[in-house]
Amino acid sequence: MFYNAKNHTLRTNDMEIDYVSFGRGKKNLIIIPGLSLRGVKGTAMPLAYMYRIFAREYKVYVVDKRNNLPSNYTIDELAKDVASFMNELGISDASVFGVSQGGMIAQHLAINYPNLVNKLVLAVTASRTNETITKVINEWIQMVENKNYDKMTTHMLQHLYSDDYLKKYNWLLPIATKVNKLNDIERFITLAKACLTCGAFERLQDIKCPVLVLGGSKDKIVTGDASIEMAEKLDCEIHMYDELGHAAYEEAPDFNERIYRFLSK
């Protein structure tokens, strides 16, 4: 199978988590994705291809949020779930790469469970809420609660991608809106609300491992300033994509290469 890519579900006494694994390396890389309309279940092949640069040197785990989420779940609790996942699989001293909401979770993971994280990549994320995050997240929640699903999906795509990308592929938006349907409405709302509980900023100095911050200067969801303030507080390496927004992880051709170089240092 492609890069030994496989779909899994971890079941314990108190939780169930879907995840994807691929790669044959001896080092471990945990990838925590962001808030999305669908989970990682059944996506082993496309994820392995997207992150193929890591497959030779790493055993890669793309970890979803737990199934059957309780209401009022927080970023701190989501980080605890990742720690439990890693402990169940016997993974410690791993590199961790978090995207968007996944970056929020990764910060809490590195702060609360420092023995699990040896290097940290925080991509297009924030360490605390700001006006933009609060406004966008609440708009998404309101649209979903009002059953305006297509409007919410279009709004999300328009905020994810850069203006140049949207101009180039604007004709695909109606198709993307139809394809990217919400699988679980209540789950999406719970996870969206969790984004508003991120509160790592005042404890960033507790992160002792090397950190790389990647951000988009034109980010319409968390803002580019959120990346800059994190890097300044951490006194760590940062790269800003000046012409890109939140989906820099898809649009920037060197995005994964930058992460690979950082992890290889």
C-alpha positions as CSV (number, residue, x, y, z in Angstrom):
1,M,0.0,0.0,0.0
2,F,1.1,3.6,-0.7
3,Y,3.7,4.6,1.9
4,N,2.2,1.8,4.1
5,A,-0.9,4.1,4.6
6,K,-3.6,2.7,6.8
7,N,-6.8,3.9,8.5
8,H,-7.3,3.0,12.2
9,T,-9.6,3.5,15.1
10,L,-8.1,3.4,18.7
11,R,-10.6,2.2,21.2
12,T,-10.0,2.4,25.0
13,N,-12.4,2.2,28.0
14,D,-13.2,5.9,27.8
15,M,-12.6,7.1,24.2
16,E,-12.5,6.3,20.5
17,I,-10.2,8.1,18.1
18,D,-9.8,7.7,14.4
19,Y,-6.3,8.1,13.0
20,V,-4.2,7.5,9.9
21,S,-0.7,6.1,10.0
22,F,1.9,5.9,7.2
23,G,5.7,5.8,6.7
24,R,8.4,3.4,7.8
25,G,10.8,5.6,9.6
26,K,12.1,5.0,13.2
27,K,11.1,8.5,14.4
28,N,7.5,9.5,15.3
29,L,5.7,12.5,13.9
30,I,2.2,13.4,15.2
31,I,0.1,15.6,13.0
32,I,-2.9,17.3,14.5
33,P,-5.3,18.7,11.9
34,G,-7.5,21.7,12.3
35,L,-11.3,22.2,12.4
36,S,-12.8,20.7,9.3
37,L,-16.1,19.6,7.9
38,R,-15.0,16.0,7.8
39,G,-12.7,13.8,10.0
40,V,-9.6,11.8,8.9
41,K,-11.5,8.5,8.7
42,G,-10.9,6.9,5.3
43,T,-8.3,9.5,4.2
44,A,-5.1,7.4,4.6
45,M,-4.1,7.6,0.9
46,P,-4.5,11.3,0.3
47,L,-2.9,12.2,3.6
48,A,0.1,10.0,3.0
49,Y,0.5,11.6,-0.4
50,M,0.2,15.1,1.0
51,Y,2.8,14.5,3.7
52,R,4.9,12.0,1.7
53,I,8.1,14.0,2.4
54,F,8.1,12.6,5.9
55,A,7.4,8.9,5.0
56,R,11.0,7.7,4.7
57,E,12.3,9.0,8.1
58,Y,9.1,9.0,10.2
59,K,6.2,6.9,11.3
60,V,3.5,9.5,10.9
61,Y,0.2,9.5,12.8
62,V,-2.5,12.0,11.8
63,V,-4.8,12.1,14.9
64,D,-8.4,13.1,14.8
65,K,-10.5,14.4,17.7
66,R,-12.3,11.8,19.7
67,N,-15.6,10.4,18.5
68,N,-18.8,11.1,20.6
69,L,-17.4,14.4,21.8
70,P,-18.9,15.7,25.1
71,S,-20.5,19.2,24.9
72,N,-18.4,22.2,26.1
73,Y,-15.1,20.4,25.3
74,T,-12.0,22.5,25.5
75,I,-8.6,22.7,23.8
76,D,-7.0,21.5,27.0
77,E,-9.2,18.4,27.0
78,L,-8.4,17.8,23.3
79,A,-4.7,17.9,24.2
80,K,-5.3,15.4,27.0
81,D,-6.9,13.1,24.4
82,V,-3.8,13.3,22.2
83,A,-1.6,12.5,25.2
84,S,-3.7,9.5,26.0
85,F,-3.6,8.4,22.4
86,M,0.2,8.6,22.4
87,N,0.5,6.8,25.7
88,E,-1.8,4.0,24.5
89,L,0.4,3.5,21.4
90,G,3.6,3.8,23.4
91,I,4.7,7.0,21.6
92,S,6.9,9.5,23.5
93,D,9.5,12.0,22.6
94,A,7.8,12.7,19.2
95,S,7.8,15.6,16.8
96,V,4.4,17.3,16.8
97,F,2.9,19.4,13.9
98,G,-0.4,21.2,14.6
99,V,-2.4,23.1,12.0
100,S,-4.9,25.8,12.9
101,Q,-7.0,24.3,15.8
102,G,-4.5,21.4,15.8
103,G,-1.8,24.0,16.6
104,M,-3.8,25.2,19.5
105,I,-4.0,21.6,20.8
106,A,-0.3,21.1,20.1
107,Q,0.6,24.0,22.3
108,H,-1.4,22.7,25.2
109,L,0.1,19.2,24.6
110,A,3.7,20.6,24.8
111,I,2.9,22.6,27.9
112,N,1.1,20.0,29.9
113,Y,3.0,16.9,28.6
114,P,6.6,18.0,27.8
115,N,8.0,14.5,27.8
116,L,5.8,13.6,24.8
117,V,7.1,16.4,22.5
118,N,10.7,16.9,21.3
119,K,10.0,19.4,18.5
120,L,6.9,21.5,17.8
121,V,5.6,23.0,14.6
122,L,2.7,25.5,14.9
123,A,1.1,26.3,11.6
124,V,-1.4,29.1,10.9
125,T,-2.7,29.0,14.5
126,A,-3.0,31.2,17.6
127,S,-2.2,30.9,21.3
128,R,-5.2,32.9,22.4
129,T,-8.5,34.2,20.9
130,N,-8.7,37.6,19.2
131,E,-11.4,39.6,17.6
132,T,-11.0,37.9,14.2
133,I,-11.1,34.4,15.5
134,T,-14.1,35.1,17.7
135,K,-16.0,36.8,14.9
136,V,-15.3,34.1,12.3
137,I,-16.0,31.1,14.6
138,N,-19.3,32.6,15.8
139,E,-20.4,33.3,12.3
140,W,-19.7,29.6,11.4
141,I,-21.6,28.4,14.4
142,Q,-24.6,30.7,13.7
143,M,-24.8,29.6,10.0
144,V,-24.7,25.9,11.0
145,E,-27.3,26.4,13.8
146,N,-29.5,28.2,11.2
147,K,-29.0,25.3,8.8
148,N,-27.3,27.5,6.2
149,Y,-24.8,24.7,5.5
150,D,-23.8,25.7,1.9
151,K,-23.4,29.4,3.0
152,M,-21.1,28.3,5.8
153,T,-19.0,26.1,3.6
154,T,-18.6,28.8,1.0
155,H,-17.8,31.3,3.8
156,M,-15.1,28.9,5.2
157,L,-13.5,28.4,1.8
158,Q,-13.4,32.1,1.1
159,H,-11.7,32.7,4.4
160,L,-9.2,29.8,4.0
161,Y,-7.7,30.7,0.6
162,S,-5.8,33.7,-0.7
163,D,-7.5,36.2,-3.0
164,D,-5.3,35.1,-5.9
165,Y,-6.2,31.5,-5.3
166,L,-9.9,32.3,-5.2
167,K,-9.7,34.3,-8.4
168,K,-8.0,31.4,-10.1
169,Y,-10.3,28.7,-8.9
170,N,-13.5,30.7,-8.2
171,W,-15.4,28.5,-10.7
172,L,-14.7,25.5,-8.5
173,L,-16.3,27.0,-5.4
174,P,-19.9,25.8,-6.1
175,I,-18.5,22.3,-6.7
176,A,-16.3,22.4,-3.5
177,T,-19.4,23.5,-1.6
178,K,-21.3,20.5,-2.7
179,V,-18.5,18.1,-2.1
180,N,-17.5,19.3,1.3
181,K,-20.6,18.5,3.3
182,L,-20.8,18.5,7.1
183,N,-20.7,14.9,8.3
184,D,-21.7,15.7,11.9
185,I,-23.3,19.1,12.7
186,E,-23.2,18.8,16.5
187,R,-19.6,17.7,16.4
188,F,-18.6,20.7,14.3
189,I,-20.3,23.1,16.6
190,T,-18.6,21.5,19.7
191,L,-15.2,21.7,18.0
192,A,-15.8,25.2,16.7
193,K,-16.6,26.4,20.3
194,A,-13.5,24.7,21.6
195,C,-11.4,27.0,19.4
196,L,-12.6,29.9,21.7
197,T,-11.1,28.2,24.8
198,C,-7.5,28.3,23.6
199,G,-5.4,30.0,26.4
200,A,-1.8,29.0,26.0
201,F,-0.3,32.4,25.5
202,E,0.6,33.2,29.1
203,R,2.2,29.7,29.4
204,L,4.2,29.6,26.2
205,Q,7.4,30.1,28.2
206,D,6.8,26.6,29.6
207,I,7.4,25.1,26.1
208,K,11.1,24.0,26.3
209,C,11.5,22.2,23.0
210,P,12.5,23.8,19.7
211,V,9.5,25.5,17.9
212,L,8.8,26.5,14.4
213,V,6.0,28.9,13.7
214,L,4.5,29.2,10.1
215,G,1.9,31.8,9.3
216,G,0.1,33.6,6.6
217,S,0.2,37.4,6.7
218,K,-3.2,37.6,5.0
219,D,-4.8,35.0,7.3
220,K,-8.6,35.9,7.6
221,I,-9.3,33.3,10.3
222,V,-6.6,33.6,13.0
223,T,-4.6,36.6,11.6
224,G,-0.9,36.8,10.8
225,D,-0.4,38.8,14.0
226,A,-1.3,35.7,16.0
227,S,1.7,33.8,14.5
228,I,4.0,36.8,15.1
229,E,3.1,37.2,18.7
230,M,3.5,33.5,19.4
231,A,7.0,33.5,17.9
232,E,8.0,36.6,19.8
233,K,6.8,35.1,23.1
234,L,8.6,31.8,22.3
235,D,11.7,33.5,20.8
236,C,11.6,30.9,18.1
237,E,12.1,30.4,14.4
238,I,9.2,31.8,12.3
239,H,8.4,32.1,8.6
240,M,5.5,34.2,7.3
241,Y,4.0,33.8,3.9
242,D,3.4,37.4,3.0
243,E,0.9,36.8,0.1
244,L,-0.9,33.8,1.6
245,G,-3.6,33.3,4.2
246,H,-4.9,30.4,6.4
247,A,-4.5,27.8,3.7
248,A,-0.8,28.4,3.3
249,Y,-0.3,24.8,4.2
250,E,-2.0,23.9,0.9
251,E,-0.9,26.9,-1.3
252,A,2.8,27.2,-0.4
253,P,4.8,24.6,-2.4
254,D,7.6,24.6,0.2
255,F,5.4,24.4,3.3
256,N,6.1,20.7,4.2
257,E,9.8,21.1,3.0
258,R,10.3,23.9,5.6
259,I,8.9,21.6,8.3
260,Y,11.1,18.7,7.2
261,R,14.2,20.9,7.3
262,F,13.3,22.1,10.8
263,L,12.7,18.6,12.1
264,S,16.0,17.4,10.6
265,K,18.1,20.0,12.4
